[in-house]
Amino acid sequence: MTAIPPSVEPRTDWKLAEVRALFALPFNDLVYGAQCVHRANFDPNVVQMSTLLSIKTGACPEDCAYCPQSVRYDTGVAPEALMDVETVVATARAARENGATRFCMGAAYRGPKDRQLDTICKMVREVKALGLETCATLGMLTSRQAVCLKQAGLDYYNHNLDSSASFYAKIITTRTYEDRLDTLANVRNAGLNVCCGGIVGMGETRVDRVELLHTLATLEEHPGSVPINQLVQVAGTPLAGTAELDSLEFVRTVAVARILMPRAHVRLSAGRETMSDEMQALCFLAGANSIFFGDKLLTTANPELQRDRRLFERLGIRPEAAAEIEPVVC
């Protein structure tokens, strides 16, 4: 490598200039560096499998420009009330049988009310009893709510930063970047693992992607999971018709995330439905080691389970639960 040698040890003192230099590396050098970091911390042929279920859909008061669940946009998403506990547990059981090790529950809230949180805590306890890791994404949380979820047995809380602080106001006006950082602090202080990443392809520049990853990598503690989402363009949302991000730039983003946060699970999240097998293979080579599987991510399409299984077979990748994970030295 010709610029910054990647560190296999976690750092939270990255400088913006260092992150810019990583993005600017020749593609082969960057991916090679990311793969070396990845092998030092994970088995390179193992991918963690998660399933995401929308437990409360639509009618969200926020104005996130990418989101089909906002009440402000006509996207054809019908509002659905909070699911009952039994339906969620049955879905989680089926996900476990299909190879999931983590079950994520998403609700379209600005922030949950306490009575809603009581029901969600019941879901968490019962899903946890199935032997699955549990994750939730419910919008903003108070410190007390975060503690309640921790006491119920929640393992991870997802709250993405979405983009850089400077680009953020162009896509969301109903909450601030600081609001998001406050929720992350509440989650971390409650002892929950943080799941936090962003969305690329929203019309942001590389500078914004640099700043997003720099913010994530300089949090008090790196997120345990870092979802890298590719914008799914939904008719009726303000971002429908946005120019698509170059696929190799997406791979670069994955590779830089892997180098900056060497022990995090870097997850291919939204947008896989339109990714070729070759693009996904490059992402795994660049250090991605987690996916959401199942035919739907909240309200948008996701690759069919059999397509993922065929791709894994072609690449010699195995789900995390089936492997003994030992780092491989590059």
Sequence and secondary structure as in RCSB ss.txt:
>XXXX:A:sequence
MTAIPPSVEPRTDWKLAEVRALFALPFNDLVYGAQCVHRANFDPNVVQMSTLLSIKTGACPEDCAYCPQSVRYDT
GVAPEALMDVETVVATARAARENGATRFCMGAAYRGPKDRQLDTICKMVREVKALGLETCATLGMLTSRQAVCLK
QAGLDYYNHNLDSSASFYAKIITTRTYEDRLDTLANVRNAGLNVCCGGIVGMGETRVDRVELLHTLATLEEHPGS
VPINQLVQVAGTPLAGTAELDSLEFVRTVAVARILMPRAHVRLSAGRETMSDEMQALCFLAGANSIFFGDKLLTT
ANPELQRDRRLFERLGIRPEAAAEIEPVVC
>XXXX:A:secstr
  S    SS  S   HHHHHHHHTS HHHHHHHHHHHHHHHS TTEEEEEEEEEEEBS B    TT TTBTTS  
    B    HHHHHHHHHHHHHTT SEEEEEE  SS  HHHHHHHHHHHHHHHTTT EEEEE S   HHHHHHHH
HHT  EEE   BS HHHHTTT  SS HHHHHHHHHHHHHTT EEE  EEE SS  HHHHHHHHHHHHTSSS  SE
EEEEE    TTSTTTT     HHHHHHHHHHHHHHSTTSEEEE TTGGGS HHHHHHHHHTT  EEE SSEETTE
E   HHHHHHHHHHHT EEGGGS       
